[in-house]
């Protein structure tokens, strides 16, 4: 069986869709596509989180929360364009998730 090898870096953007629950679009190897998904969530005021998944030999090796880096990139773009940047709401800031963690 021939399998298409996984890219070495994948991005998962998870969003809180309110009554619909937490979900994500397809995992992507494109940082630009993940950034677009991130900015769509922030523009909509939805809690969001971004994780970078590193793979080797087709298996995940590490998962890193890169939400802070995406937020800094968004701020840099807004500063360069003299725009107000949206408040980034984190998934962990969602009251339902906080209650579940307790």
C-alpha positions in Angstrom: 0.0 0.0 0.0 1.4 3.4 -1.0 0.6 6.2 1.4 1.2 9.9 0.8 3.8 11.0 3.3 2.7 13.6 5.8 4.3 17.0 5.6 6.9 17.6 8.4 4.8 20.4 9.9 1.0 20.6 10.2 -1.2 23.3 11.8 -4.5 22.7 13.7 -6.7 25.7 14.3 -9.4 25.0 16.8 -12.4 27.4 17.1 -15.2 27.6 19.6 -18.4 27.9 17.5 -20.6 28.6 20.5 -23.7 26.4 20.5 -22.2 24.2 17.8 -19.2 23.3 20.0 -15.5 23.3 19.4 -14.2 22.2 16.1 -11.6 23.0 13.4 -11.3 23.1 9.6 -9.0 20.6 8.0 -5.5 20.4 9.4 -3.2 22.2 7.0 0.5 22.2 6.1 0.3 25.8 5.1 1.1 28.4 7.8 -0.6 31.0 5.7 -3.8 29.1 5.5 -3.7 28.5 9.3 -3.1 32.2 9.8 -6.2 33.0 7.6 -8.3 30.6 9.7 -6.9 32.2 12.9 -7.8 35.7 11.7 -11.3 34.7 10.7 -11.9 33.4 14.2 -10.5 36.5 15.8 -12.6 38.7 13.5 -15.7 36.7 14.5 -14.8 37.1 18.2 -14.6 33.3 18.6 -12.2 31.7 21.0 -9.3 30.1 19.1 -6.2 28.1 19.6 -3.4 27.1 17.1 -1.2 24.1 17.4 1.8 23.1 15.3 2.2 19.4 14.9 5.7 18.1 13.9 5.8 14.7 12.2 8.5 12.2 11.3 8.1 9.0 9.3 4.3 9.7 9.1 3.8 10.0 12.9 3.3 13.0 15.1 6.5 13.8 17.1 5.5 16.9 19.0 2.6 19.3 19.4 3.3 23.0 20.2 0.8 25.7 21.1 1.7 28.5 18.6 -1.3 30.8 19.4 1.0 33.5 20.9 3.1 33.6 17.7 0.0 33.9 15.5 -1.3 36.7 17.8 2.1 38.6 17.5 1.9 38.2 13.7 -1.6 39.7 13.7 -0.5 42.6 15.9 2.5 43.3 13.6 0.2 43.4 10.5 -2.3 45.7 12.3 0.5 48.0 13.5 2.1 48.1 10.0 -1.3 49.0 8.5 -2.3 51.4 11.3 -5.3 49.2 12.2 -6.9 48.3 15.5 -6.3 44.7 16.2 -9.1 42.4 17.5 -8.9 40.9 20.9 -7.8 37.3 20.7 -10.0 35.1 22.8 -8.4 31.9 23.8 -10.1 28.5 24.0 -9.1 28.3 27.6 -10.9 31.6 28.3 -14.2 30.0 27.4 -16.3 29.8 30.6 -17.6 26.3 29.7 -14.0 25.0 29.4 -13.0 26.6 32.7 -16.0 24.9 34.4 -15.1 21.6 32.9 -11.5 21.9 34.1 -12.7 22.4 37.7 
